[in-house]
Amino acid sequence: MVALIVVIVYLISVMNVPSGGTAQQPQQGDTMAKANSYVVYQEGGHTLSKNFTSDAIEFQSENTSAVIQATVDALNNSGGSIYIISGTYKITNEIVIYCKGINIFGDGPSTVLNSTTKTTVFMIKYPGKDPNMKPNHIHHLRIHGNSKSGAIVQEAFCWSYIYNLDIRYCRVAISVVNSPYGGVTTAMNLNDVKLTESFDRAITGAFVDCTWSNVLINGVTGGAGIYMHDSGRVLINQMQINTVHQQCIYLYYSCNVLFDNLYVVQDSQQTAYDCILISTGCKNISITGGYICGGGSSSRSIIHDEGENTIVTSVHLDNAQRGKYAITTGINGQYYHNTITGSNYELPIHDRANGARYGTLLTLSYVGIIGEGKENIHKLVEGTGYEQVITDGIVQPNYPRAIWINGQMTKSITIKLTGIDIIGNLVDEFIVVEPGTNGSISDTVFVKLNSFTIPAEVGRGEFISLGNSRVLGINDMLTIDSQVRWVMVNGIYITATILNNPGRIILPQINEGDNIIICYMSMDNIVDVT
């Protein structure tokens, strides 16, 4: 008989188990038998559980569920490990595990727990206010359910680590239920978990203070891929969701979830659901990076946002499946640095929130720029009765600006400006300044002002001054189909005037040291200028 190398793994220790062993009885000489550790295996049509401390077979039955349950119960006071050797085990009853630091693991995909009834495979229960409460670990197993059963159900207040699992054919693969002690949320950390062919939902419940990484959901025929409610401080990294009939992600009421590198492809045959739905009551949802492809032609949005303060950034939103909108905006939502592709949208962005912030976010920091009416380009220049070309002492703006010109004179005069515009051309512009007015503003937005020319008509006792106007040069930031959505100066939203001629926006005021943020939306939505 071939001896098996068995390494019992404790909480947070590194696991090293065989990856394809046979369902044979472990021998006395097997390596590193540990206290509070059991091995479960099959022999002669029975399932056996052997205590590695006493070397005694403590539990055996034709009923695998009963054997595993008895082994779990034996560890309820002390915690410990249960190693289930490679094989296929029929699960006919729910296995109840209290949060007592119990570690259940197998040989990876070759250890299969096959549910043959309507019952859940593992039910993780809250033990009440127990000072010895510890997280459970379930890992390196394959769990097969059916259209009536689930893989893992966890009560509120519990705490667990679920990793290296392959869960298939369940009604709901992973779910959370209320605790009889009250409460709805639970801490369940998921890592390297594959959920395939779920009939209703893949994951559902209220989660708090947990991290999910490398989670794959592939195929949900009857409901949402993830249905999450009343959840907070959940970080999800590297999640992939494929072929979901309804919403791929449905965040319902009071959720605070951060997604990083999300890959989602909705079922192209579905027609009535958003790909990602963020419902009323959700706040501070963040989606950063990844690819999201919407569903059929009558679906509302790739992302439908009814929440508050949602941030969607650096995401590729694809309309290959003919979604109606790429984004339906939420209250104070921010949607920027995103790529929107596809030509069949009714609208790329549906501004349901009437003023949500979207497009590419540009932060323009003005330091030392003085507002209209200040002579920071040149102080007052007195006329001489002769033409003067001024090239010295010109203070250049830190960012492309139009030029404001004012004069104290008795007649209409024309000032010549020479400089570089925002697309790099050398430009001469002639500006007429009328007496008794508040001055004139150049049509050109200058990156650099090389010179200005005062005509001979400006005589002694008459003066000309130049300053920065309220017109900003933004042509190099925007594509031809761009729309400025909002402007913020020093953290306060203001009303700005967008001129018809390209590359010009007028602000009510600009003062020294102002911090200005311009948010605009372009159809390709990929421009990134700061």
C-alpha positions as a printed NumPy array, in Angstrom:
array([[  0.   ,   0.   ,   0.   ],
       [  1.392,   3.337,  -1.017],
       [  2.013,   5.642,   1.934],
       [  0.466,   9.088,   1.657],
       [  2.24 ,  12.237,   2.691],
       [ -0.235,  14.256,   4.726],
       [  0.506,  17.779,   5.849],
       [ -2.126,  19.21 ,   8.181],
       [ -2.509,  22.907,   7.734],
       [ -3.435,  25.241,  10.549],
       [ -4.927,  28.723,  10.32 ],
       [ -2.828,  31.141,   8.309],
       [ -0.059,  28.581,   7.821],
       [  1.185,  27.623,   4.377],
       [ -0.541,  24.574,   2.928],
       [  1.32 ,  21.812,   1.133],
       [ -0.913,  18.86 ,   0.277],
       [ -0.758,  16.173,  -2.412],
       [ -2.486,  17.146,  -5.626],
       [ -3.797,  13.818,  -6.828],
       [ -3.691,  11.154,  -4.13 ],
       [ -5.854,   8.04 ,  -4.058],
       [ -8.625,   7.329,  -1.585],
       [ -6.577,   4.931,   0.537],
       [ -6.298,   4.665,   4.286],
       [ -3.444,   6.697,   5.803],
       [ -0.9  ,   4.633,   7.701],
       [  0.631,   5.057,  11.147],
       [  3.872,   6.209,   9.618],
       [  2.389,   9.113,   7.672],
       [  4.203,  12.378,   8.203],
       [  3.501,  15.059,  10.81 ],
       [  0.363,  13.922,  12.591],
       [ -0.863,  16.938,  14.557],
       [ -3.132,  17.462,  17.526],
       [ -6.732,  18.378,  16.69 ],
       [ -6.377,  17.026,  13.165],
       [ -8.381,  14.472,  11.223],
       [ -8.164,  12.875,   7.828],
       [-11.321,  11.791,   6.016],
       [-11.13 ,   9.087,   3.342],
       [-13.142,   6.333,   1.693],
       [-12.721,   2.616,   1.996],
       [-15.004,  -0.307,   1.21 ],
       [-18.067,   1.815,   0.554],
       [-17.678,   3.678,   3.835],
       [-16.337,   7.109,   4.74 ],
       [-13.898,   7.12 ,   7.651],
       [-12.422,   9.849,   9.842],
       [ -9.12 ,   9.135,  11.536],
       [ -7.702,  11.116,  14.45 ],
       [ -4.02 ,  11.719,  13.86 ],
       [ -3.258,  12.18 ,  17.52 ],
       [ -4.647,   8.871,  18.713],
       [ -4.32 ,   7.075,  15.366],
       [ -7.889,   5.891,  15.921],
       [-10.696,   5.796,  13.426],
       [-13.267,   7.728,  15.421],
       [-16.095,   7.994,  12.906],
       [-17.202,   5.824,   9.997],
       [-20.423,   5.392,   8.072],
       [-21.904,   4.947,   4.651],
       [-23.194,   8.514,   5.142],
       [-20.354,  10.898,   4.293],
       [-22.234,  13.922,   5.594],
       [-22.618,  12.286,   9.007],
       [-18.91 ,  11.46 ,   9.204],
       [-17.765,  14.974,   8.295],
       [-20.341,  16.487,  10.654],
       [-19.174,  14.318,  13.535],
       [-15.578,  15.31 ,  12.828],
       [-16.483,  18.998,  12.786],
       [-18.368,  18.607,  16.061],
       [-15.307,  17.   ,  17.648],
       [-13.326,  20.162,  16.86 ],
       [-15.912,  22.699,  17.997],
       [-14.194,  23.377,  21.322],
       [-10.588,  23.454,  20.162],
       [-10.619,  24.166,  16.441],
       [ -8.458,  22.127,  14.091],
       [ -8.038,  20.724,  10.604],
       [ -9.939,  18.213,   8.491],
       [ -8.161,  16.926,   5.421],
       [-10.437,  15.192,   2.908],
       [ -8.43 ,  12.895,   0.67 ],
       [ -8.974,  12.783,  -3.092],
       [-12.226,  11.153,  -4.141],
       [-15.895,  11.856,  -4.822],
       [-18.04 ,  12.121,  -1.683],
       [-21.85 ,  12.105,  -1.724],
       [-23.266,  14.881,   0.465],
       [-26.855,  14.242,   1.545],
       [-27.138,  16.522,   4.582],
       [-26.033,  20.021,   5.462],
       [-22.681,  20.176,   7.265],
       [-22.9  ,  22.775,  10.038],
       [-19.688,  24.538,  11.031],
       [-19.511,  27.063,  13.858],
       [-16.879,  29.8  ,  13.766],
       [-14.373,  27.987,  15.953],
       [-11.265,  28.021,  13.761],
       [-11.981,  24.898,  11.72 ],
       [ -9.899,  24.309,   8.609],
       [-11.415,  22.012,   5.956],
       [ -9.423,  21.244,   2.826],
       [ -8.773,  18.603,   0.211],
       [ -6.555,  17.728,  -2.715],
       [ -7.94 ,  20.442,  -4.95 ],
       [-10.176,  19.468,  -7.905],
       [ -9.706,  15.758,  -7.182],
       [-11.578,  16.084,  -3.882],
       [-15.217,  16.432,  -4.931],
       [-18.126,  17.007,  -2.577],
       [-21.243,  16.169,  -4.568],
       [-24.565,  17.379,  -3.179],
       [-27.349,  14.998,  -4.153],
       [-30.215,  16.675,  -2.299],
       [-31.684,  20.159,  -1.857],
       [-29.416,  20.931,   1.094],
       [-26.44 ,  23.268,   1.267],
       [-23.036,  21.58 ,   1.568],
       [-21.534,  23.865,   4.25 ],
       [-23.558,  25.986,   6.647],
       [-21.304,  28.352,   8.63 ],
       [-23.089,  29.453,  11.791],
       [-22.502,  32.161,  14.349],
       [-21.846,  30.67 ,  17.811],
       [-23.193,  33.67 ,  19.691],
       [-21.02 ,  35.883,  21.861],
       [-18.248,  33.337,  22.201],
       [-14.799,  34.678,  23.225],
       [-13.229,  31.711,  21.399],
       [-14.786,  32.581,  18.063],
       [-12.253,  32.246,  15.234],
       [-12.487,  32.312,  11.442],
       [-12.977,  29.095,   9.512],
       [-11.047,  28.148,   6.393],
       [-12.521,  26.11 ,   3.509],
       [-10.219,  25.547,   0.569],
       [ -8.768,  23.265,  -2.112],
       [-12.037,  21.485,  -2.859],
       [-14.471,  21.025,  -5.716],
       [-18.138,  21.296,  -4.756],
       [-20.913,  20.126,  -7.053],
       [-24.431,  21.26 ,  -6.303],
       [-27.673,  21.098,  -8.267],
       [-30.579,  23.367,  -9.161],
       [-31.918,  23.092,  -5.601],
       [-28.759,  23.264,  -3.498],
       [-25.977,  25.683,  -2.619],
       [-22.313,  25.269,  -1.774],
       [-21.696,  27.613,   1.172],
       [-24.151,  29.558,   3.319],
       [-22.834,  31.781,   6.087],
       [-24.744,  33.497,   8.862],
       [-24.303,  37.14 ,   9.807],
       [-21.472,  37.999,  12.236],
       [-19.356,  35.083,  10.987],
       [-15.832,  35.318,   9.641],
       [-14.277,  32.953,   7.102],
       [-11.639,  32.495,   4.434],
       [-12.752,  30.715,   1.263],
       [-10.072,  30.024,  -1.311],
       [ -8.946,  27.671,  -4.063],
       [-12.476,  26.355,  -4.559],
       [-14.194,  25.152,  -7.714],
       [-17.98 ,  25.374,  -7.222],
       [-20.331,  24.122,  -9.932],
       [-24.012,  23.579, -10.744],
       [-25.467,  25.284,  -7.641],
       [-28.715,  27.194,  -7.332],
       [-26.758,  29.84 ,  -5.39 ],
       [-23.076,  29.07 ,  -4.935],
       [-22.312,  31.395,  -1.984],
       [-24.894,  33.201,   0.11 ],
       [-25.358,  35.019,   3.413],
       [-28.363,  34.732,   5.729],
       [-29.404,  36.638,   8.83 ],
       [-28.184,  35.39 ,  12.171],
       [-30.751,  34.403,  14.824],
       [-28.845,  36.853,  17.032],
       [-29.701,  39.711,  14.658],
       [-27.628,  41.464,  12.036],
       [-27.297,  40.886,   8.302],
       [-23.623,  41.328,   7.398],
       [-20.785,  38.859,   7.438],
       [-17.051,  38.826,   6.694],
       [-16.17 ,  36.318,   3.986],
       [-12.838,  36.593,   2.196],
       [-12.651,  34.954,  -1.236],
       [ -9.477,  34.176,  -3.151],
       [ -9.006,  32.023,  -6.268],
       [-12.631,  30.922,  -6.338],
       [-14.337,  29.666,  -9.503],
       [-18.153,  29.652,  -9.646],
       [-19.524,  27.915, -12.743],
       [-23.047,  27.363, -14.084],
       [-25.172,  28.745, -11.268],
       [-28.929,  28.503, -11.74 ],
       [-30.065,  31.53 ,  -9.73 ],
       [-27.211,  33.711,  -8.457],
       [-23.533,  33.02 ,  -7.996],
       [-23.039,  35.179,  -4.872],
       [-25.708,  36.884,  -2.793],
       [-25.873,  38.574,   0.595],
       [-24.534,  41.341,   2.809],
       [-20.761,  41.434,   3.249],
       [-18.539,  43.706,   5.329],
       [-14.8  ,  44.226,   5.895],
       [-13.593,  41.62 ,   3.427],
       [-11.436,  41.203,   0.335],
       [-12.15 ,  39.166,  -2.785],
       [ -9.496,  38.47 ,  -5.382],
       [ -9.279,  36.32 ,  -8.498],
       [-12.957,  35.353,  -8.458],
       [-14.413,  33.876, -11.66 ],
       [-18.168,  33.682, -12.265],
       [-18.992,  31.859, -15.478],
       [-22.598,  31.337, -16.511],
       [-25.659,  32.314, -14.458],
       [-28.896,  31.354, -16.168],
       [-31.617,  32.605, -13.838],
       [-30.484,  35.724, -11.967],
       [-27.699,  38.179, -11.217],
       [-24.066,  37.14 , -11.047],
       [-23.584,  39.041,  -7.779],
       [-26.488,  40.382,  -5.743],
       [-25.1  ,  42.35 ,  -2.821],
       [-26.985,  44.48 ,  -0.291],
       [-26.182,  46.351,   2.935],
       [-22.482,  45.764,   2.322],
       [-19.564,  47.935,   3.338],
       [-15.807,  48.148,   2.965],
       [-15.603,  45.331,   0.422],
       [-12.555,  45.355,  -1.859],
       [-12.829,  43.234,  -5.013],
       [ -9.734,  42.785,  -7.158],
       [ -9.336,  40.844, -10.417],
       [-12.927,  39.622, -10.789],
       [-14.182,  38.108, -14.04 ],
       [-17.881,  37.584, -14.831],
       [-19.024,  35.923, -18.056],
       [-22.386,  35.062, -19.621],
       [-24.863,  36.21 , -16.99 ],
       [-28.504,  36.377, -18.078],
       [-29.582,  39.239, -15.802],
       [-27.404,  41.854, -14.084],
       [-23.79 ,  40.801, -13.831],
       [-23.532,  42.89 , -10.643],
       [-26.535,  44.198,  -8.706],
       [-25.65 ,  46.408,  -5.739],
       [-28.834,  46.99 ,  -3.785],
       [-29.232,  49.51 ,  -0.991],
       [-26.496,  50.835,   1.256],
       [-23.469,  49.294,  -0.409],
       [-19.887,  50.579,  -0.321],
       [-17.783,  48.403,  -2.639],
       [-14.505,  49.02 ,  -4.468],
       [-13.795,  47.101,  -7.695],
       [-10.305,  47.011,  -9.179],
       [ -9.637,  45.401, -12.574],
       [-13.136,  44.165, -13.312],
       [-13.823,  42.083, -16.435],
       [-17.525,  41.627, -17.239],
       [-19.299,  40.258, -20.319],
       [-23.081,  40.035, -20.13 ],
       [-25.087,  37.349, -21.924],
       [-25.675,  38.683, -25.433],
       [-29.09 ,  36.985, -25.565],
       [-30.587,  38.87 , -22.629],
       [-32.553,  42.034, -23.396],
       [-33.99 ,  43.612, -20.26 ],
       [-31.256,  44.175, -17.682],
       [-28.417,  46.569, -16.997],
       [-24.994,  44.996, -16.94 ],
       [-24.096,  46.664, -13.621],
       [-26.909,  48.165, -11.531],
       [-26.056,  50.448,  -8.606],
       [-29.339,  51.107,  -6.838],
       [-30.624,  53.924,  -4.642],
       [-28.949,  54.019,  -1.236],
       [-25.512,  52.92 ,  -2.461],
       [-22.708,  55.396,  -1.782],
       [-19.058,  55.641,  -2.751],
       [-19.01 ,  52.714,  -5.167],
       [-15.725,  52.703,  -7.089],
       [-14.899,  50.829, -10.312],
       [-11.312,  51.268, -11.478],
       [ -9.832,  49.572, -14.516],
       [-11.043,  46.692, -16.638],
       [-13.517,  45.856, -19.403],
       [-17.322,  45.816, -19.256],
       [-19.447,  44.655, -22.19 ],
       [-23.224,  45.177, -22.054],
       [-26.04 ,  42.943, -23.21 ],
       [-28.913,  43.148, -25.679],
       [-30.468,  46.049, -27.555],
       [-33.205,  46.905, -25.053],
       [-31.01 ,  46.9  , -21.968],
       [-30.754,  50.295, -20.324],
       [-27.069,  50.742, -19.605],
       [-23.742,  49.056, -19.286],
       [-23.568,  50.877, -15.925],
       [-26.826,  52.185, -14.469],
       [-26.079,  54.356, -11.46 ],
       [-28.826,  55.356,  -9.026],
       [-26.394,  55.817,  -6.138],
       [-24.337,  58.705,  -4.827],
       [-20.656,  59.572,  -5.27 ],
       [-19.928,  56.687,  -7.626],
       [-16.537,  56.789,  -9.339],
       [-15.907,  54.929, -12.603],
       [-12.445,  55.466, -14.001],
       [-10.098,  53.891, -16.564],
       [-12.716,  51.34 , -17.684],
       [-13.357,  50.195, -21.253],
       [-17.145,  50.236, -21.789],
       [-18.026,  48.228, -24.899],
       [-21.311,  48.35 , -26.801],
       [-20.656,  45.279, -28.909],
       [-23.967,  43.859, -27.692],
       [-25.998,  47.005, -28.527],
       [-26.711,  48.443, -25.088],
       [-28.89 ,  51.555, -24.937],
       [-26.471,  53.687, -22.863],
       [-22.892,  53.249, -21.743],
       [-23.531,  55.025, -18.43 ],
       [-26.663,  56.328, -16.758],
       [-25.351,  58.799, -14.228],
       [-25.927,  58.977, -10.475],
       [-25.887,  61.804,  -7.96 ],
       [-22.441,  63.425,  -7.809],
       [-21.06 ,  60.568,  -9.883],
       [-17.639,  60.901, -11.481],
       [-16.968,  59.025, -14.723],
       [-13.6  ,  59.776, -16.271],
       [-10.583,  58.396, -18.104],
       [-12.922,  55.781, -19.613],
       [-13.019,  54.392, -23.14 ],
       [-16.47 ,  54.024, -24.727],
       [-16.675,  51.919, -27.893],
       [-19.555,  50.829, -30.092],
       [-21.847,  52.737, -32.45 ],
       [-25.344,  51.611, -31.537],
       [-25.964,  53.656, -28.388],
       [-29.053,  55.795, -28.144],
       [-26.783,  58.021, -26.02 ],
       [-23.278,  57.2  , -24.79 ],
       [-24.071,  58.85 , -21.461],
       [-27.582,  59.381, -20.127],
       [-27.377,  62.236, -17.65 ],
       [-30.211,  61.025, -15.415],
       [-28.741,  62.914, -12.459],
       [-28.864,  66.211, -14.421],
       [-25.382,  67.485, -13.826],
       [-23.372,  64.478, -12.769],
       [-19.69 ,  64.797, -13.448],
       [-18.419,  62.735, -16.295],
       [-15.87 ,  62.691, -19.049],
       [-12.17 ,  63.108, -18.517],
       [-11.274,  65.032, -15.377],
       [ -8.715,  67.773, -15.944],
       [ -7.038,  69.475, -13.038],
       [ -5.589,  72.837, -14.035],
       [ -3.566,  74.495, -11.327],
       [ -3.077,  78.263, -11.705],
       [ -0.24 ,  79.658,  -9.636],
       [  0.586,  83.344,  -9.866],
       [ -2.082,  84.056, -12.467],
       [ -3.982,  87.25 , -11.65 ],
       [ -7.546,  87.855, -12.753],
       [ -9.069,  90.249, -15.232],
       [ -8.113,  93.914, -14.823],
       [ -4.66 ,  93.208, -13.38 ],
       [ -1.568,  94.141, -15.366],
       [  0.424,  90.962, -14.883],
       [  1.236,  90.787, -18.609],
       [  2.435,  94.379, -18.655],
       [  1.827,  97.396, -16.457],
       [  0.372, 100.592, -17.845],
       [  2.211, 101.778, -20.946],
       [  2.006, 105.512, -21.672],
       [  1.673, 106.665, -25.247],
       [  4.376, 108.702, -26.912],
       [  2.704, 109.809, -30.137],
       [  4.881, 107.253, -31.912],
       [  4.313, 103.525, -32.575],
       [  5.749, 101.354, -29.788],
       [  6.507,  97.609, -30.103],
       [  6.748,  96.198, -26.587],
       [  8.778,  93.008, -26.198],
       [ 10.432,  93.435, -22.826],
       [  8.907,  92.793, -19.438],
       [  6.042,  90.618, -20.695],
       [  4.909,  88.116, -18.03 ],
       [  3.655,  84.939, -19.723],
       [  0.605,  83.067, -18.345],
       [  1.196,  79.649, -16.832],
       [ -1.554,  78.255, -19.011],
       [ -2.994,  79.337, -22.407],
       [ -5.155,  82.425, -21.934],
       [ -6.81 ,  85.084, -24.04 ],
       [ -5.53 ,  88.659, -23.557],
       [ -7.565,  91.415, -21.953],
       [ -6.74 ,  94.971, -23.08 ],
       [ -7.939,  98.226, -21.557],
       [ -7.081, 101.817, -22.26 ],
       [ -7.323, 105.337, -20.915],
       [ -7.597, 107.369, -24.098],
       [ -9.947, 109.718, -25.934],
       [-10.373, 107.854, -29.208],
       [-10.724, 104.33 , -30.645],
       [ -7.374, 102.605, -31.213],
       [ -6.158,  99.25 , -32.557],
       [ -3.619,  97.118, -30.656],
       [ -1.604,  94.45 , -32.455],
       [ -0.803,  91.219, -30.526],
       [  1.829,  88.802, -31.818],
       [  2.385,  85.384, -30.305],
       [  1.91 ,  81.615, -30.394],
       [ -1.619,  80.192, -30.232],
       [ -2.676,  76.927, -28.623],
       [ -2.067,  74.832, -31.728],
       [  1.432,  76.217, -32.229],
       [  0.845,  78.818, -34.96 ],
       [  2.457,  82.26 , -35.008],
       [ -0.524,  84.627, -34.889],
       [ -1.056,  88.376, -35.328],
       [ -4.343,  89.675, -33.962],
       [ -5.587,  93.249, -34.16 ],
       [ -7.928,  94.299, -31.351],
       [ -9.988,  97.464, -31.349],
       [-10.27 ,  99.167, -27.962],
       [-12.978, 101.786, -27.56 ],
       [-12.668, 104.664, -25.071],
       [-14.943, 104.59 , -22.032],
       [-15.409, 100.776, -22.12 ],
       [-14.198,  97.952, -19.939],
       [-11.735,  96.876, -22.564],
       [-11.591,  94.086, -25.159],
       [-10.608,  90.42 , -25.176],
       [ -8.587,  88.724, -27.878],
       [-10.148,  85.988, -29.986],
       [ -6.845,  84.155, -29.874],
       [ -5.821,  82.144, -26.836],
       [ -2.08 ,  82.61 , -26.506],
       [  0.425,  80.143, -25.197],
       [  3.054,  82.855, -25.489],
       [  2.767,  86.583, -26.188],
       [  5.853,  87.729, -28.088],
       [  4.956,  91.401, -28.421],
       [  2.181,  93.949, -28.496],
       [  2.184,  97.113, -30.573],
       [  0.752, 100.434, -29.407],
       [ -0.098, 102.769, -32.315],
       [  1.042, 106.368, -32.684],
       [ -2.53 , 107.546, -31.971],
       [ -1.892, 106.923, -28.266],
       [ -0.292, 110.116, -27.102],
       [  1.145, 111.517, -23.92 ],
       [ -1.153, 111.173, -20.924],
       [ -2.95 , 108.188, -22.487],
       [ -2.295, 104.644, -21.234],
       [ -2.729, 101.017, -22.362],
       [ -2.695,  97.992, -20.017],
       [ -2.741,  94.245, -20.732],
       [ -3.883,  91.437, -18.449],
       [ -5.06 ,  87.843, -18.489],
       [ -8.689,  87.48 , -19.503],
       [-11.255,  85.085, -18.095],
       [-11.   ,  83.034, -21.274],
       [ -9.051,  79.786, -20.868],
       [ -7.481,  77.936, -23.753],
       [ -8.727,  74.346, -23.757],
       [ -8.593,  73.419, -27.424],
       [ -5.631,  71.109, -26.843],
       [ -7.62 ,  69.26 , -24.179],
       [-10.837,  68.647, -26.089],
       [-11.752,  66.659, -29.158],
       [-14.138,  68.149, -31.66 ],
       [-17.188,  66.435, -30.132],
       [-16.372,  67.264, -26.534],
       [-18.731,  68.948, -24.098],
       [-17.672,  70.71 , -20.91 ],
       [-20.009,  69.538, -18.162],
       [-18.937,  71.451, -15.09 ],
       [-16.22 ,  73.692, -13.689],
       [-15.   ,  73.921, -10.127],
       [-12.87 ,  76.756,  -8.735],
       [-11.281,  76.131,  -5.342],
       [-13.725,  73.318,  -4.625],
       [-16.852,  75.303,  -5.527],
       [-18.94 ,  74.588,  -8.624],
       [-19.371,  77.65 , -10.82 ],
       [-21.204,  78.525, -14.02 ],
       [-18.869,  78.848, -16.98 ],
       [-19.533,  80.084, -20.498],
       [-18.452,  77.788, -23.314],
       [-17.831,  79.765, -26.507],
       [-18.698,  78.435, -29.938],
       [-15.256,  78.993, -31.38 ],
       [-12.991,  76.02 , -30.486],
       [-10.865,  76.006, -27.425],
       [-12.387,  78.801, -25.331],
       [-14.144,  78.824, -21.984],
       [-14.963,  81.953, -19.916],
       [-14.919,  81.787, -16.133],
       [-16.55 ,  84.366, -13.859],
       [-13.233,  85.085, -12.181],
       [ -9.688,  83.868, -11.853],
       [ -7.512,  84.912,  -8.959],
       [ -3.941,  84.316,  -8.01 ],
       [ -3.345,  80.757,  -6.827],
       [ -6.771,  79.448,  -7.901],
       [ -7.181,  75.72 ,  -8.454],
       [ -9.493,  75.057, -11.382],
       [-11.004,  71.696, -12.362],
       [-12.729,  71.278, -15.706],
       [-14.749,  68.126, -16.39 ],
       [-15.747,  67.364, -19.941],
       [-17.172,  64.444, -21.856],
       [-15.993,  63.409, -25.271],
       [-17.563,  60.688, -27.355],
       [-14.424,  58.592, -27.275],
       [-13.919,  59.606, -23.633],
       [-10.225,  58.734, -23.596],
       [ -8.49 ,  62.131, -23.606],
       [ -6.173,  62.523, -20.642],
       [ -4.547,  65.922, -20.154],
       [ -3.512,  67.399, -16.836]])
